[in-house]
Amino acid sequence: MTEVLQCLAVLLAAFGLVSLGWLAMGALLLPGVCPARMVVDAQGDGSGLEQTVKALLWLRRTGLWWGEVVIRDRGLDREGAALARALAEQNGVAFSPEELDTI
């Protein structure tokens, strides 16, 4: 019985060491803090816009990317503009209408 417990303790210790090594390598390989602005050009009805913005926000939540998401109007229709405004209400997403295009 003690041999089983010893084997289990060794496996847990090995798993712990591998996990710590994995976290250390991940911290070394991640880029430093260098915020960047990701500009998404949107046109028409904004097809694919929601998926693109949500993917960029997911990258930011996981810590793989730091920065701001900007949706640039490149000829959005009424539905696309409404979608872009709804997405811009999220934290860290800006909407740049055609009239105010300063980017």
Backbone as XML, in Angstrom:
<?xml version="1.0"?>
<chain id="A" units="angstrom">
  <residue number="1" name="MET">
    <atom name="N" x="0.809" y="-1.186" z="0.000"/>
    <atom name="CA" x="0.000" y="0.000" z="0.000"/>
    <atom name="C" x="0.860" y="1.261" z="0.000"/>
  </residue>
  <residue number="2" name="THR">
    <atom name="N" x="1.965" y="1.248" z="0.763"/>
    <atom name="CA" x="2.833" y="2.417" z="0.802"/>
    <atom name="C" x="3.520" y="2.630" z="-0.534"/>
  </residue>
  <residue number="3" name="GLU">
    <atom name="N" x="3.765" y="1.531" z="-1.260"/>
    <atom name="CA" x="4.395" y="1.678" z="-2.572"/>
    <atom name="C" x="3.463" y="2.381" z="-3.553"/>
  </residue>
  <residue number="4" name="VAL">
    <atom name="N" x="2.175" y="2.113" z="-3.443"/>
    <atom name="CA" x="1.192" y="2.777" z="-4.303"/>
    <atom name="C" x="1.129" y="4.261" z="-3.971"/>
  </residue>
  <residue number="5" name="LEU">
    <atom name="N" x="1.142" y="4.590" z="-2.676"/>
    <atom name="CA" x="1.110" y="5.992" z="-2.262"/>
    <atom name="C" x="2.383" y="6.723" z="-2.689"/>
  </residue>
  <residue number="6" name="GLN">
    <atom name="N" x="3.520" y="6.051" z="-2.588"/>
    <atom name="CA" x="4.780" y="6.648" z="-3.022"/>
    <atom name="C" x="4.764" y="6.895" z="-4.527"/>
  </residue>
  <residue number="7" name="CYS">
    <atom name="N" x="4.247" y="5.949" z="-5.268"/>
    <atom name="CA" x="4.164" y="6.092" z="-6.724"/>
    <atom name="C" x="3.236" y="7.252" z="-7.088"/>
  </residue>
  <residue number="8" name="LEU">
    <atom name="N" x="2.125" y="7.350" z="-6.390"/>
    <atom name="CA" x="1.185" y="8.441" z="-6.629"/>
    <atom name="C" x="1.808" y="9.790" z="-6.286"/>
  </residue>
  <residue number="9" name="ALA">
    <atom name="N" x="2.555" y="9.860" z="-5.191"/>
    <atom name="CA" x="3.223" y="11.102" z="-4.792"/>
    <atom name="C" x="4.275" y="11.506" z="-5.820"/>
  </residue>
  <residue number="10" name="VAL">
    <atom name="N" x="5.014" y="10.538" z="-6.344"/>
    <atom name="CA" x="6.029" y="10.822" z="-7.361"/>
    <atom name="C" x="5.364" y="11.348" z="-8.634"/>
  </residue>
  <residue number="11" name="LEU">
    <atom name="N" x="4.254" y="10.740" z="-9.037"/>
    <atom name="CA" x="3.541" y="11.200" z="-10.235"/>
    <atom name="C" x="2.999" y="12.623" z="-10.057"/>
  </residue>
  <residue number="12" name="LEU">
    <atom name="N" x="2.440" y="12.900" z="-8.884"/>
    <atom name="CA" x="1.940" y="14.250" z="-8.629"/>
    <atom name="C" x="3.069" y="15.276" z="-8.612"/>
  </residue>
  <residue number="13" name="ALA">
    <atom name="N" x="4.199" y="14.918" z="-8.012"/>
    <atom name="CA" x="5.344" y="15.829" z="-7.985"/>
    <atom name="C" x="5.870" y="16.081" z="-9.397"/>
  </residue>
  <residue number="14" name="ALA">
    <atom name="N" x="5.948" y="15.032" z="-10.206"/>
    <atom name="CA" x="6.414" y="15.187" z="-11.585"/>
    <atom name="C" x="5.450" y="16.060" z="-12.379"/>
  </residue>
  <residue number="15" name="PHE">
    <atom name="N" x="4.156" y="15.847" z="-12.194"/>
    <atom name="CA" x="3.168" y="16.665" z="-12.880"/>
    <atom name="C" x="3.280" y="18.127" z="-12.456"/>
  </residue>
  <residue number="16" name="GLY">
    <atom name="N" x="3.506" y="18.367" z="-11.169"/>
    <atom name="CA" x="3.675" y="19.729" z="-10.670"/>
    <atom name="C" x="4.890" y="20.416" z="-11.268"/>
  </residue>
  <residue number="17" name="LEU">
    <atom name="N" x="5.998" y="19.686" z="-11.359"/>
    <atom name="CA" x="7.209" y="20.264" z="-11.939"/>
    <atom name="C" x="7.039" y="20.564" z="-13.428"/>
  </residue>
  <residue number="18" name="VAL">
    <atom name="N" x="6.404" y="19.660" z="-14.140"/>
    <atom name="CA" x="6.157" y="19.899" z="-15.567"/>
    <atom name="C" x="5.238" y="21.101" z="-15.747"/>
  </residue>
  <residue number="19" name="SER">
    <atom name="N" x="4.231" y="21.235" z="-14.903"/>
    <atom name="CA" x="3.315" y="22.374" z="-14.988"/>
    <atom name="C" x="4.038" y="23.686" z="-14.721"/>
  </residue>
  <residue number="20" name="LEU">
    <atom name="N" x="4.890" y="23.720" z="-13.710"/>
    <atom name="CA" x="5.667" y="24.929" z="-13.426"/>
    <atom name="C" x="6.605" y="25.272" z="-14.582"/>
  </residue>
  <residue number="21" name="GLY">
    <atom name="N" x="7.237" y="24.274" z="-15.153"/>
    <atom name="CA" x="8.096" y="24.509" z="-16.319"/>
    <atom name="C" x="7.306" y="25.049" z="-17.496"/>
  </residue>
  <residue number="22" name="TRP">
    <atom name="N" x="6.117" y="24.504" z="-17.708"/>
    <atom name="CA" x="5.251" y="24.963" z="-18.801"/>
    <atom name="C" x="4.867" y="26.438" z="-18.603"/>
  </residue>
  <residue number="23" name="LEU">
    <atom name="N" x="4.492" y="26.806" z="-17.386"/>
    <atom name="CA" x="4.132" y="28.195" z="-17.111"/>
    <atom name="C" x="5.329" y="29.134" z="-17.274"/>
  </residue>
  <residue number="24" name="ALA">
    <atom name="N" x="6.501" y="28.694" z="-16.843"/>
    <atom name="CA" x="7.704" y="29.522" z="-16.979"/>
    <atom name="C" x="8.055" y="29.738" z="-18.450"/>
  </residue>
  <residue number="25" name="MET">
    <atom name="N" x="7.972" y="28.694" z="-19.253"/>
    <atom name="CA" x="8.265" y="28.840" z="-20.691"/>
    <atom name="C" x="7.234" y="29.743" z="-21.364"/>
  </residue>
  <residue number="26" name="GLY">
    <atom name="N" x="5.977" y="29.612" z="-20.969"/>
    <atom name="CA" x="4.941" y="30.472" z="-21.526"/>
    <atom name="C" x="5.191" y="31.927" z="-21.207"/>
  </residue>
  <residue number="27" name="ALA">
    <atom name="N" x="5.611" y="32.223" z="-19.982"/>
    <atom name="CA" x="5.898" y="33.602" z="-19.591"/>
    <atom name="C" x="7.096" y="34.154" z="-20.358"/>
  </residue>
  <residue number="28" name="LEU">
    <atom name="N" x="8.069" y="33.308" z="-20.648"/>
    <atom name="CA" x="9.243" y="33.760" z="-21.390"/>
    <atom name="C" x="8.939" y="33.990" z="-22.867"/>
  </residue>
  <residue number="29" name="LEU">
    <atom name="N" x="8.040" y="33.215" z="-23.427"/>
    <atom name="CA" x="7.765" y="33.300" z="-24.855"/>
    <atom name="C" x="6.724" y="34.352" z="-25.218"/>
  </residue>
  <residue number="30" name="LEU">
    <atom name="N" x="5.892" y="34.764" z="-24.254"/>
    <atom name="CA" x="4.908" y="35.796" z="-24.548"/>
    <atom name="C" x="5.614" y="37.122" z="-24.785"/>
  </residue>
  <residue number="31" name="PRO">
    <atom name="N" x="5.110" y="37.903" z="-25.724"/>
    <atom name="CA" x="5.741" y="39.205" z="-25.962"/>
    <atom name="C" x="5.512" y="40.145" z="-24.784"/>
  </residue>
  <residue number="32" name="GLY">
    <atom name="N" x="6.383" y="41.114" z="-24.662"/>
    <atom name="CA" x="6.229" y="42.107" z="-23.613"/>
    <atom name="C" x="5.038" y="42.998" z="-23.895"/>
  </residue>
  <residue number="33" name="VAL">
    <atom name="N" x="4.772" y="43.894" z="-22.979"/>
    <atom name="CA" x="3.634" y="44.788" z="-23.148"/>
    <atom name="C" x="3.957" y="45.811" z="-24.228"/>
  </residue>
  <residue number="34" name="CYS">
    <atom name="N" x="3.293" y="45.672" z="-25.342"/>
    <atom name="CA" x="3.464" y="46.586" z="-26.466"/>
    <atom name="C" x="2.086" y="46.775" z="-27.088"/>
  </residue>
  <residue number="35" name="PRO">
    <atom name="N" x="1.281" y="47.685" z="-26.523"/>
    <atom name="CA" x="-0.078" y="47.823" z="-27.019"/>
    <atom name="C" x="-0.096" y="48.252" z="-28.478"/>
  </residue>
  <residue number="36" name="ALA">
    <atom name="N" x="-0.980" y="47.648" z="-29.210"/>
    <atom name="CA" x="-1.130" y="47.957" z="-30.627"/>
    <atom name="C" x="-2.596" y="48.198" z="-30.926"/>
  </residue>
  <residue number="37" name="ARG">
    <atom name="N" x="-2.863" y="48.898" z="-31.976"/>
    <atom name="CA" x="-4.237" y="49.159" z="-32.392"/>
    <atom name="C" x="-4.533" y="48.284" z="-33.609"/>
  </residue>
  <residue number="38" name="MET">
    <atom name="N" x="-5.585" y="47.506" z="-33.482"/>
    <atom name="CA" x="-6.022" y="46.644" z="-34.575"/>
    <atom name="C" x="-7.203" y="47.326" z="-35.254"/>
  </residue>
  <residue number="39" name="VAL">
    <atom name="N" x="-7.036" y="47.695" z="-36.526"/>
    <atom name="CA" x="-8.084" y="48.374" z="-37.279"/>
    <atom name="C" x="-8.754" y="47.359" z="-38.187"/>
  </residue>
  <residue number="40" name="VAL">
    <atom name="N" x="-10.083" y="47.226" z="-38.022"/>
    <atom name="CA" x="-10.876" y="46.293" z="-38.820"/>
    <atom name="C" x="-11.696" y="47.116" z="-39.804"/>
  </residue>
  <residue number="41" name="ASP">
    <atom name="N" x="-11.416" y="46.992" z="-41.097"/>
    <atom name="CA" x="-12.200" y="47.682" z="-42.115"/>
    <atom name="C" x="-13.488" y="46.917" z="-42.351"/>
  </residue>
  <residue number="42" name="ALA">
    <atom name="N" x="-14.617" y="47.620" z="-42.239"/>
    <atom name="CA" x="-15.923" y="46.982" z="-42.387"/>
    <atom name="C" x="-16.687" y="47.652" z="-43.523"/>
  </residue>
  <residue number="43" name="GLN">
    <atom name="N" x="-17.371" y="46.826" z="-44.304"/>
    <atom name="CA" x="-18.172" y="47.366" z="-45.390"/>
    <atom name="C" x="-19.409" y="46.510" z="-45.604"/>
  </residue>
  <residue number="44" name="GLY">
    <atom name="N" x="-20.375" y="47.078" z="-46.297"/>
    <atom name="CA" x="-21.608" y="46.347" z="-46.583"/>
    <atom name="C" x="-22.419" y="46.088" z="-45.326"/>
  </residue>
  <residue number="45" name="ASP">
    <atom name="N" x="-22.895" y="44.867" z="-45.196"/>
    <atom name="CA" x="-23.716" y="44.515" z="-44.026"/>
    <atom name="C" x="-22.870" y="44.084" z="-42.831"/>
  </residue>
  <residue number="46" name="GLY">
    <atom name="N" x="-21.560" y="44.157" z="-42.948"/>
    <atom name="CA" x="-20.677" y="43.816" z="-41.835"/>
    <atom name="C" x="-20.539" y="42.324" z="-41.619"/>
  </residue>
  <residue number="47" name="SER">
    <atom name="N" x="-20.661" y="41.544" z="-42.694"/>
    <atom name="CA" x="-20.536" y="40.085" z="-42.542"/>
    <atom name="C" x="-19.131" y="39.738" z="-42.065"/>
  </residue>
  <residue number="48" name="GLY">
    <atom name="N" x="-19.066" y="38.946" z="-41.039"/>
    <atom name="CA" x="-17.794" y="38.532" z="-40.455"/>
    <atom name="C" x="-17.236" y="39.519" z="-39.446"/>
  </residue>
  <residue number="49" name="LEU">
    <atom name="N" x="-17.882" y="40.674" z="-39.303"/>
    <atom name="CA" x="-17.363" y="41.695" z="-38.390"/>
    <atom name="C" x="-17.452" y="41.251" z="-36.937"/>
  </residue>
  <residue number="50" name="GLU">
    <atom name="N" x="-18.573" y="40.683" z="-36.558"/>
    <atom name="CA" x="-18.755" y="40.262" z="-35.172"/>
    <atom name="C" x="-17.756" y="39.176" z="-34.791"/>
  </residue>
  <residue number="51" name="GLN">
    <atom name="N" x="-17.542" y="38.210" z="-35.679"/>
    <atom name="CA" x="-16.592" y="37.135" z="-35.388"/>
    <atom name="C" x="-15.173" y="37.682" z="-35.253"/>
  </residue>
  <residue number="52" name="THR">
    <atom name="N" x="-14.820" y="38.621" z="-36.126"/>
    <atom name="CA" x="-13.472" y="39.197" z="-36.083"/>
    <atom name="C" x="-13.244" y="39.951" z="-34.784"/>
  </residue>
  <residue number="53" name="VAL">
    <atom name="N" x="-14.209" y="40.781" z="-34.407"/>
    <atom name="CA" x="-14.062" y="41.572" z="-33.178"/>
    <atom name="C" x="-14.035" y="40.661" z="-31.952"/>
  </residue>
  <residue number="54" name="LYS">
    <atom name="N" x="-14.902" y="39.668" z="-31.922"/>
    <atom name="CA" x="-14.918" y="38.754" z="-30.768"/>
    <atom name="C" x="-13.619" y="37.954" z="-30.682"/>
  </residue>
  <residue number="55" name="ALA">
    <atom name="N" x="-13.036" y="37.595" z="-31.815"/>
    <atom name="CA" x="-11.752" y="36.885" z="-31.794"/>
    <atom name="C" x="-10.648" y="37.779" z="-31.243"/>
  </residue>
  <residue number="56" name="LEU">
    <atom name="N" x="-10.637" y="39.049" z="-31.640"/>
    <atom name="CA" x="-9.625" y="39.967" z="-31.121"/>
    <atom name="C" x="-9.815" y="40.223" z="-29.629"/>
  </residue>
  <residue number="57" name="LEU">
    <atom name="N" x="-11.060" y="40.332" z="-29.194"/>
    <atom name="CA" x="-11.310" y="40.507" z="-27.759"/>
    <atom name="C" x="-10.913" y="39.264" z="-26.974"/>
  </residue>
  <residue number="58" name="TRP">
    <atom name="N" x="-11.089" y="38.092" z="-27.573"/>
    <atom name="CA" x="-10.655" y="36.854" z="-26.924"/>
    <atom name="C" x="-9.139" y="36.844" z="-26.766"/>
  </residue>
  <residue number="59" name="LEU">
    <atom name="N" x="-8.421" y="37.273" z="-27.802"/>
    <atom name="CA" x="-6.958" y="37.353" z="-27.704"/>
    <atom name="C" x="-6.539" y="38.282" z="-26.571"/>
  </residue>
  <residue number="60" name="ARG">
    <atom name="N" x="-7.255" y="39.392" z="-26.431"/>
    <atom name="CA" x="-6.909" y="40.330" z="-25.371"/>
    <atom name="C" x="-7.234" y="39.754" z="-23.996"/>
  </residue>
  <residue number="61" name="ARG">
    <atom name="N" x="-8.362" y="39.054" z="-23.865"/>
    <atom name="CA" x="-8.721" y="38.452" z="-22.572"/>
    <atom name="C" x="-7.717" y="37.391" z="-22.148"/>
  </residue>
  <residue number="62" name="THR">
    <atom name="N" x="-7.176" y="36.640" z="-23.112"/>
    <atom name="CA" x="-6.227" y="35.590" z="-22.755"/>
    <atom name="C" x="-4.831" y="36.133" z="-22.479"/>
  </residue>
  <residue number="63" name="GLY">
    <atom name="N" x="-4.593" y="37.397" z="-22.795"/>
    <atom name="CA" x="-3.292" y="37.999" z="-22.549"/>
    <atom name="C" x="-2.301" y="37.811" z="-23.676"/>
  </residue>
  <residue number="64" name="LEU">
    <atom name="N" x="-2.743" y="37.270" z="-24.802"/>
    <atom name="CA" x="-1.834" y="37.069" z="-25.933"/>
    <atom name="C" x="-1.624" y="38.341" z="-26.742"/>
  </residue>
  <residue number="65" name="TRP">
    <atom name="N" x="-2.487" y="39.319" z="-26.555"/>
    <atom name="CA" x="-2.385" y="40.576" z="-27.287"/>
    <atom name="C" x="-2.947" y="41.691" z="-26.420"/>
  </residue>
  <residue number="66" name="TRP">
    <atom name="N" x="-2.293" y="42.836" z="-26.417"/>
    <atom name="CA" x="-2.765" y="44.001" z="-25.696"/>
    <atom name="C" x="-3.029" y="45.087" z="-26.717"/>
  </residue>
  <residue number="67" name="GLY">
    <atom name="N" x="-4.133" y="45.736" z="-26.613"/>
    <atom name="CA" x="-4.391" y="46.839" z="-27.523"/>
    <atom name="C" x="-5.857" y="47.153" z="-27.662"/>
  </residue>
  <residue number="68" name="GLU">
    <atom name="N" x="-6.123" y="48.014" z="-28.627"/>
    <atom name="CA" x="-7.462" y="48.521" z="-28.869"/>
    <atom name="C" x="-7.945" y="48.020" z="-30.224"/>
  </residue>
  <residue number="69" name="VAL">
    <atom name="N" x="-9.229" y="47.732" z="-30.299"/>
    <atom name="CA" x="-9.861" y="47.315" z="-31.543"/>
    <atom name="C" x="-10.627" y="48.512" z="-32.091"/>
  </residue>
  <residue number="70" name="VAL">
    <atom name="N" x="-10.372" y="48.871" z="-33.349"/>
    <atom name="CA" x="-11.066" y="49.980" z="-33.996"/>
    <atom name="C" x="-11.778" y="49.438" z="-35.225"/>
  </residue>
  <residue number="71" name="ILE">
    <atom name="N" x="-13.065" y="49.716" z="-35.313"/>
    <atom name="CA" x="-13.845" y="49.346" z="-36.489"/>
    <atom name="C" x="-13.926" y="50.582" z="-37.374"/>
  </residue>
  <residue number="72" name="ARG">
    <atom name="N" x="-13.386" y="50.488" z="-38.583"/>
    <atom name="CA" x="-13.377" y="51.615" z="-39.515"/>
    <atom name="C" x="-14.453" y="51.400" z="-40.574"/>
  </residue>
  <residue number="73" name="ASP">
    <atom name="N" x="-15.307" y="52.378" z="-40.733"/>
    <atom name="CA" x="-16.403" y="52.314" z="-41.697"/>
    <atom name="C" x="-15.845" y="52.541" z="-43.107"/>
  </residue>
  <residue number="74" name="ARG">
    <atom name="N" x="-15.978" y="51.524" z="-43.925"/>
    <atom name="CA" x="-15.562" y="51.616" z="-45.326"/>
    <atom name="C" x="-16.760" y="51.369" z="-46.238"/>
  </residue>
  <residue number="75" name="GLY">
    <atom name="N" x="-17.907" y="51.980" z="-45.873"/>
    <atom name="CA" x="-19.098" y="51.824" z="-46.679"/>
    <atom name="C" x="-20.098" y="50.859" z="-46.082"/>
  </residue>
  <residue number="76" name="LEU">
    <atom name="N" x="-20.329" y="50.958" z="-44.782"/>
    <atom name="CA" x="-21.318" y="50.106" z="-44.128"/>
    <atom name="C" x="-22.723" y="50.598" z="-44.462"/>
  </residue>
  <residue number="77" name="ASP">
    <atom name="N" x="-23.636" y="49.662" z="-44.662"/>
    <atom name="CA" x="-25.030" y="50.053" z="-44.822"/>
    <atom name="C" x="-25.658" y="50.205" z="-43.434"/>
  </residue>
  <residue number="78" name="ARG">
    <atom name="N" x="-26.965" y="50.411" z="-43.381"/>
    <atom name="CA" x="-27.639" y="50.676" z="-42.104"/>
    <atom name="C" x="-27.471" y="49.513" z="-41.121"/>
  </residue>
  <residue number="79" name="GLU">
    <atom name="N" x="-27.644" y="48.282" z="-41.593"/>
    <atom name="CA" x="-27.513" y="47.118" z="-40.711"/>
    <atom name="C" x="-26.082" y="46.946" z="-40.223"/>
  </residue>
  <residue number="80" name="GLY">
    <atom name="N" x="-25.130" y="47.134" z="-41.128"/>
    <atom name="CA" x="-23.725" y="47.003" z="-40.749"/>
    <atom name="C" x="-23.295" y="48.063" z="-39.758"/>
  </residue>
  <residue number="81" name="ALA">
    <atom name="N" x="-23.778" y="49.297" z="-39.949"/>
    <atom name="CA" x="-23.438" y="50.377" z="-39.013"/>
    <atom name="C" x="-24.040" y="50.116" z="-37.643"/>
  </residue>
  <residue number="82" name="ALA">
    <atom name="N" x="-25.273" y="49.567" z="-37.611"/>
    <atom name="CA" x="-25.890" y="49.241" z="-36.325"/>
    <atom name="C" x="-25.098" y="48.152" z="-35.608"/>
  </residue>
  <residue number="83" name="LEU">
    <atom name="N" x="-24.637" y="47.161" z="-36.358"/>
    <atom name="CA" x="-23.820" y="46.102" z="-35.771"/>
    <atom name="C" x="-22.509" y="46.665" z="-35.236"/>
  </residue>
  <residue number="84" name="ALA">
    <atom name="N" x="-21.872" y="47.547" z="-36.007"/>
    <atom name="CA" x="-20.606" y="48.137" z="-35.571"/>
    <atom name="C" x="-20.797" y="48.971" z="-34.317"/>
  </residue>
  <residue number="85" name="ARG">
    <atom name="N" x="-21.892" y="49.724" z="-34.244"/>
    <atom name="CA" x="-22.153" y="50.521" z="-33.034"/>
    <atom name="C" x="-22.413" y="49.622" z="-31.827"/>
  </residue>
  <residue number="86" name="ALA">
    <atom name="N" x="-23.123" y="48.520" z="-32.050"/>
    <atom name="CA" x="-23.379" y="47.582" z="-30.943"/>
    <atom name="C" x="-22.074" y="46.959" z="-30.450"/>
  </residue>
  <residue number="87" name="LEU">
    <atom name="N" x="-21.194" y="46.629" z="-31.375"/>
    <atom name="CA" x="-19.900" y="46.063" z="-30.976"/>
    <atom name="C" x="-19.029" y="47.104" z="-30.290"/>
  </residue>
  <residue number="88" name="ALA">
    <atom name="N" x="-19.178" y="48.371" z="-30.700"/>
    <atom name="CA" x="-18.358" y="49.438" z="-30.121"/>
    <atom name="C" x="-18.737" y="49.738" z="-28.681"/>
  </residue>
  <residue number="89" name="GLU">
    <atom name="N" x="-19.891" y="49.264" z="-28.242"/>
    <atom name="CA" x="-20.276" y="49.478" z="-26.845"/>
    <atom name="C" x="-19.483" y="48.588" z="-25.899"/>
  </residue>
  <residue number="90" name="GLN">
    <atom name="N" x="-18.775" y="47.611" z="-26.438"/>
    <atom name="CA" x="-17.954" y="46.740" z="-25.602"/>
    <atom name="C" x="-16.673" y="47.474" z="-25.202"/>
  </residue>
  <residue number="91" name="ASN">
    <atom name="N" x="-16.073" y="47.038" z="-24.134"/>
    <atom name="CA" x="-14.878" y="47.675" z="-23.611"/>
    <atom name="C" x="-13.698" y="47.503" z="-24.560"/>
  </residue>
  <residue number="92" name="GLY">
    <atom name="N" x="-13.088" y="48.601" z="-24.958"/>
    <atom name="CA" x="-11.892" y="48.542" z="-25.797"/>
    <atom name="C" x="-12.150" y="48.464" z="-27.273"/>
  </residue>
  <residue number="93" name="VAL">
    <atom name="N" x="-13.409" y="48.689" z="-27.702"/>
    <atom name="CA" x="-13.733" y="48.686" z="-29.132"/>
    <atom name="C" x="-14.217" y="50.078" z="-29.493"/>
  </residue>
  <residue number="94" name="ALA">
    <atom name="N" x="-13.601" y="50.676" z="-30.515"/>
    <atom name="CA" x="-13.982" y="52.006" z="-30.977"/>
    <atom name="C" x="-14.544" y="51.898" z="-32.385"/>
  </residue>
  <residue number="95" name="PHE">
    <atom name="N" x="-15.467" y="52.784" z="-32.714"/>
    <atom name="CA" x="-16.073" y="52.822" z="-34.044"/>
    <atom name="C" x="-15.742" y="54.156" z="-34.676"/>
  </residue>
  <residue number="96" name="SER">
    <atom name="N" x="-15.177" y="54.117" z="-35.864"/>
    <atom name="CA" x="-14.808" y="55.326" z="-36.585"/>
    <atom name="C" x="-15.704" y="55.457" z="-37.816"/>
  </residue>
  <residue number="97" name="PRO">
    <atom name="N" x="-16.778" y="56.259" z="-37.713"/>
    <atom name="CA" x="-17.640" y="56.451" z="-38.871"/>
    <atom name="C" x="-16.888" y="57.108" z="-40.027"/>
  </residue>
  <residue number="98" name="GLU">
    <atom name="N" x="-17.450" y="56.985" z="-41.222"/>
    <atom name="CA" x="-16.811" y="57.512" z="-42.424"/>
    <atom name="C" x="-16.546" y="59.012" z="-42.309"/>
  </residue>
  <residue number="99" name="GLU">
    <atom name="N" x="-17.498" y="59.735" z="-41.713"/>
    <atom name="CA" x="-17.348" y="61.183" z="-41.625"/>
    <atom name="C" x="-16.204" y="61.578" z="-40.706"/>
  </residue>
  <residue number="100" name="LEU">
    <atom name="N" x="-15.922" y="60.747" z="-39.712"/>
    <atom name="CA" x="-14.909" y="61.057" z="-38.722"/>
    <atom name="C" x="-13.646" y="60.228" z="-38.922"/>
  </residue>
  <residue number="101" name="ASP">
    <atom name="N" x="-13.378" y="59.811" z="-40.130"/>
    <atom name="CA" x="-12.256" y="58.905" z="-40.383"/>
    <atom name="C" x="-10.937" y="59.620" z="-40.168"/>
  </residue>
  <residue number="102" name="THR">
    <atom name="N" x="-10.335" y="59.408" z="-39.002"/>
    <atom name="CA" x="-9.073" y="60.065" z="-38.668"/>
    <atom name="C" x="-7.950" y="59.087" z="-38.450"/>
  </residue>
  <residue number="103" name="ILE">
    <atom name="N" x="-8.193" y="57.840" z="-38.735"/>
    <atom name="CA" x="-7.166" y="56.810" z="-38.470"/>
    <atom name="C" x="-6.298" y="56.625" z="-39.675"/>
  </residue>
</chain>
